[in-house]
């Protein structure tokens, strides 16, 4: 069976989702915490290796406050 | 009974069969009376033949069919009464056919189609519009029902013959009916009709659509204003459903009336992505072969009871036009993110993945250069605006990021080209099969179909995840902001909010694991992976990272509030 598509000219059947997070707030919040604080509060209890790796992956591109 | 003469146009009636039987017997020198069982079987054959000739095009025929089926079920052996009854039905069919033929003669050109018969070739709009016969391969793709469904062709014929081929100014089908015929391989078929035409034809288009609605060939006709991005009224839009076949098959249609050169010269603006009748555009004319119908929408049959087919000419946009449309759609997807301060961080909306794939999958594209071509084409779009520059920069950024990903060495050593596309299809149990016999074509088609499938899956998946994060984050925010803003919030209230954040953290980590895994599988040597990969950075930078930071920042605030409460 062939699949049918919408052509999306001026009508999109795919819902458009805008980021609900403000970029300015992201910079402000990120700048208010150190990387260590982020790890402490975001890492789940007894994390497995996959969870540790993903939190590290997320932290790579967050503009944290420099550690004192 | 053998003397009973059947009507000349009633094929394979029992009387003809009996005459034929007698003649054959005479030729063979034998005179053999048929048995009651043989006569009964012949009568049933006659009923079946009549049923086959009827079809279900009208309510009247449905009643006749019902009657014939009853007769068939209740005719275990020959019955003169049943035989006469079936003959009467055949006579009435003959009457209907002759009536239809008389209608055709009386109506003259009413049922014949002259391609854009009122077209004004001297208009300024026509002078910038090149209308050419579609290349053979494009026509063949229309003839082949694999690419365009018969119901779509029926609907195209109905609206083009009855409405748009009467336009004075250029019109064309755009969207999937323009894109799909310009692809060699695709597992998709168009499911709706999109048309653009000149605003000066608007009144006539509406009048003719109403006429078709009166004939039962169009339903749900609505006139709407297209809203511009600033919320003001733009072009006129018509929405309706067009009949695409006898069994209540309806095809959705949107037709956009747009300003052409006469109006833009008066200072009006064309809101459409395709400046038809303004800039030089090329339209290809294809022919669709469809069942002829009379004024009442009844399928016309010839004297032998066979359906009469006719060819209707239909305008579709050229490949160049399809490219222009998708390029501009990509820009639209980027443009949506110029909000909430993300203006300089434009990323692709999930839908844009399909646009990118559509563009690199068109006939004239080779895989190797297609993505670079796409970026160059975006840079050339007129008028050159800041948005277009940002879109190009963002695409280049995505492409550079993709190229910096590692090559999937493990699969390479195994001599396979496995990457993200194959992985996505594999975990979603999508089997990709090509019917091509030529091994080279088979490989090429399977590659295209696999990418198309993976793009579809990841479009839906990222869209779902974006929606989930968006909805959950808004709901959670209300809760912890309520607690943070409440001076008399209890210890339990605060701890409850912290617990909710911790639960949400788990969910977000799982989403992160999924997308991190996808990115690690993407093979920078496999360019098809780019279409799928392009959704990942947006998911990471615009959703996962800011959400994780927001959760931690508010968790810290809640902990401080809790500590303060304990100190009191």
Contacts between the chains, C-beta under 8 A, distances in Angstrom:
chain1	res1	chain2	res2	distance
A	2	B	146	7.3
A	2	B	149	7.5
A	2	B	187	6.3
A	2	B	188	6.5
A	2	B	189	4.3
A	3	B	187	5.9
A	3	B	188	5.3
A	3	B	189	7.3
A	3	B	456	7.6
A	4	B	188	7.1
A	4	B	189	5.9
A	4	B	190	7.5
A	4	B	191	3.6
A	5	B	176	5.7
A	5	B	188	4.6
A	5	B	189	7.5
A	5	B	190	6.8
A	5	B	191	6.4
A	6	B	176	7.7
A	6	B	191	6.9
A	6	B	192	6.7
A	7	B	174	7.8
A	7	B	175	3.2
A	7	B	176	3.8
A	7	B	177	7.7
A	7	B	179	7.0
A	7	B	190	6.6
A	7	B	192	6.7
A	7	B	194	5.9
A	8	B	175	7.7
A	8	B	329	6.2
A	8	B	351	6.4
A	8	B	354	7.5
A	8	B	355	7.6
A	9	B	174	6.2
A	9	B	175	4.8
A	9	B	194	4.9
A	9	B	254	7.4
A	9	B	273	7.4
A	9	B	325	6.9
A	9	B	329	7.6
A	10	B	226	6.5
A	10	B	237	7.7
A	10	B	254	7.4
A	10	B	256	7.1
A	11	B	254	6.4
A	12	B	351	6.0
A	14	B	350	6.5
A	14	B	351	4.7
A	14	B	459	6.7
A	14	B	460	8.0
A	14	B	463	5.7
A	15	B	463	6.5
A	15	B	467	6.4
A	16	B	336	5.9
A	16	B	349	6.3
A	16	B	351	7.5
A	17	B	349	7.9
A	17	B	463	6.8
A	17	B	466	4.2
A	17	B	467	5.4
A	17	B	470	5.4
A	18	B	336	6.6
A	18	B	337	7.0
A	18	B	339	5.8
A	18	B	340	7.0
A	18	B	470	7.8
A	19	B	337	7.0
A	19	B	339	7.8
A	19	B	340	5.9
A	19	B	342	6.0
A	19	B	470	7.9
A	19	B	542	4.3
A	19	B	543	6.2
A	19	B	546	7.1
A	20	B	340	7.7
A	20	B	469	7.9
A	20	B	470	4.9
A	20	B	473	5.6
A	20	B	474	5.9
A	21	B	340	7.0
A	21	B	473	7.4
A	21	B	542	7.4
A	21	B	543	7.4
A	21	B	546	3.6
A	21	B	547	6.3
A	21	B	550	6.2
A	22	B	340	4.7
A	22	B	341	5.2
A	23	B	340	6.3
A	23	B	341	3.5
A	23	B	342	4.9
A	23	B	345	6.4
A	23	B	546	7.6
A	24	B	341	4.6
A	25	B	341	8.0
A	25	B	546	7.7
A	25	B	550	7.4
A	26	B	545	7.3
A	26	B	546	4.1
A	26	B	549	5.9
A	26	B	550	7.5
A	29	B	549	4.7
A	29	B	550	6.0
A	29	B	552	7.7
A	29	B	553	3.9
A	30	B	549	4.9
A	32	B	553	6.2
A	32	B	556	8.0
A	33	B	549	7.6
A	33	B	552	6.2
A	33	B	553	6.5
A	33	B	556	6.7
A	37	B	552	7.1
A	37	B	556	6.9
A	38	B	548	7.7
A	38	B	549	7.4
A	38	B	552	5.4
A	41	B	552	4.7
A	41	B	555	5.0
A	41	B	556	6.4
A	42	B	505	5.9
A	42	B	548	5.9
A	42	B	551	7.0
A	42	B	552	5.2
A	44	B	502	7.5
A	44	B	505	6.5
A	44	B	506	6.0
A	44	B	509	6.7
A	50	B	513	5.7
A	51	B	509	5.6
A	51	B	513	7.4
A	53	B	516	7.3
A	54	B	509	5.8
A	54	B	512	4.4
A	54	B	513	4.9
A	54	B	516	5.3
A	55	B	509	6.9
A	55	B	512	7.8
A	57	B	512	7.0
A	57	B	516	5.1
A	58	B	512	5.8
A	58	B	540	7.9
A	58	B	544	6.3
A	58	B	545	6.1
A	58	B	548	5.5
A	61	B	540	7.6
A	61	B	541	7.0
A	61	B	545	6.3
A	62	B	545	5.8
A	62	B	548	7.6
A	62	B	549	6.0
